[in-house]
Amino acid sequence: MHVTAPQIFSIMMTHYSTYLVMFIEFLLGIGIGYAATKVAKYILALIVLIILGTLLGIWSLGISLQKLILMFVGNLDKLWSLINIIMTGLSIVMIGPVLAGIIVGVVIALLRK
């Protein structure tokens, strides 16, 4: 039996628990967006420090950055296929409410300086 995406979506929307879960995910997204906006500069600093530490670690091992990039590009196809599988598995029903909440949380945090 072949089930299409609209059929799955209509079945999911007949249960009240789906609406409750989507509302809770939306609220969680607001919290994530608000908190991430408030700590964005610290997150950026952390990312920069991690990148610098990684580059220093690579340099200390004697591997050139060019060799590392070539190794990464060689595995890029595998990474892209993994990303496609994950994106296909996560539908808009799963990420939609959280993404909408994150956007609302970011807007609230920016307006509430």
C-alpha positions as CSV (number, residue, x, y, z in Angstrom):
1,M,0.0,0.0,0.0
2,H,1.5,3.3,-1.1
3,V,0.8,6.2,1.3
4,T,1.4,9.8,0.1
5,A,2.6,12.7,2.2
6,P,-0.8,14.5,2.1
7,Q,-2.5,11.4,3.4
8,I,-0.1,11.2,6.3
9,F,-0.6,14.9,7.0
10,S,-4.4,14.6,7.0
11,I,-4.2,11.6,9.4
12,M,-1.9,13.5,11.7
13,M,-4.2,16.5,11.8
14,T,-7.2,14.5,12.9
15,H,-5.6,13.9,16.4
16,Y,-5.8,16.7,19.0
17,S,-2.4,15.7,20.4
18,T,-0.8,16.9,17.1
19,Y,-2.0,20.4,17.7
20,L,-0.8,20.3,21.3
21,V,2.6,19.1,20.3
22,M,2.9,21.8,17.6
23,F,1.9,24.5,20.1
24,I,4.5,23.2,22.6
25,E,7.1,23.1,19.9
26,F,6.2,26.7,18.9
27,L,6.7,27.8,22.5
28,L,10.1,26.0,22.7
29,G,11.1,27.7,19.5
30,I,10.3,31.1,21.0
31,G,12.5,30.3,24.0
32,I,15.3,29.1,21.7
33,G,15.1,32.2,19.5
34,Y,15.0,34.6,22.4
35,A,17.9,33.0,24.3
36,A,20.0,32.6,21.2
37,T,19.5,36.2,20.3
38,K,20.5,37.3,23.8
39,V,23.7,35.2,23.8
40,A,24.6,35.5,20.1
41,K,27.9,37.4,20.7
42,Y,29.0,34.7,23.1
43,I,28.1,31.9,20.7
44,L,30.0,33.7,17.9
45,A,33.0,34.1,20.2
46,L,32.8,30.4,21.1
47,I,32.7,29.4,17.4
48,V,35.7,31.6,16.6
49,L,37.7,30.1,19.5
50,I,36.8,26.5,18.5
51,I,37.9,27.2,14.9
52,L,41.1,28.8,16.0
53,G,41.8,25.9,18.3
54,T,41.1,23.4,15.5
55,L,43.4,25.2,13.1
56,L,46.2,25.3,15.8
57,G,45.7,21.5,16.3
58,I,45.9,20.8,12.6
59,W,49.0,23.0,12.4
60,S,50.7,21.2,15.3
61,L,50.1,17.8,13.6
62,G,52.0,19.0,10.6
63,I,49.0,18.7,8.2
64,S,48.6,21.6,5.9
65,L,45.3,23.3,5.5
66,Q,45.3,22.5,1.8
67,K,45.5,18.7,2.5
68,L,42.7,19.0,5.1
69,I,40.5,20.9,2.6
70,L,41.2,18.2,-0.1
71,M,40.3,15.5,2.4
72,F,37.1,17.3,3.3
73,V,36.1,17.9,-0.4
74,G,36.6,14.2,-1.0
75,N,34.0,13.3,1.6
76,L,31.7,16.2,0.7
77,D,29.5,13.9,-1.5
78,K,28.9,11.5,1.5
79,L,28.1,14.5,3.7
80,W,25.6,15.9,1.2
81,S,23.8,12.6,0.8
82,L,23.5,12.4,4.6
83,I,22.1,15.9,4.8
84,N,19.6,15.0,2.1
85,I,18.5,11.9,4.0
86,I,18.1,14.0,7.2
87,M,16.2,16.7,5.4
88,T,13.8,14.2,3.8
89,G,13.2,12.5,7.2
90,L,12.4,15.8,8.9
91,S,9.2,17.1,7.4
92,I,7.7,20.6,7.7
93,V,5.3,19.2,10.3
94,M,8.3,18.5,12.6
95,I,10.4,21.6,12.1
96,G,7.8,24.1,11.1
97,P,6.5,25.1,14.6
98,V,9.9,25.2,16.1
99,L,11.3,27.4,13.2
100,A,8.3,29.7,13.5
101,G,8.8,30.0,17.2
102,I,12.5,30.7,16.8
103,I,11.7,33.5,14.4
104,V,9.1,35.0,16.8
105,G,11.6,34.6,19.7
106,V,14.3,36.5,17.8
107,V,11.9,39.3,16.9
108,I,10.8,39.5,20.6
109,A,14.4,39.6,21.8
110,L,15.4,42.3,19.3
111,L,12.4,44.5,20.2
112,R,12.9,44.0,23.9
113,K,16.4,45.4,24.2
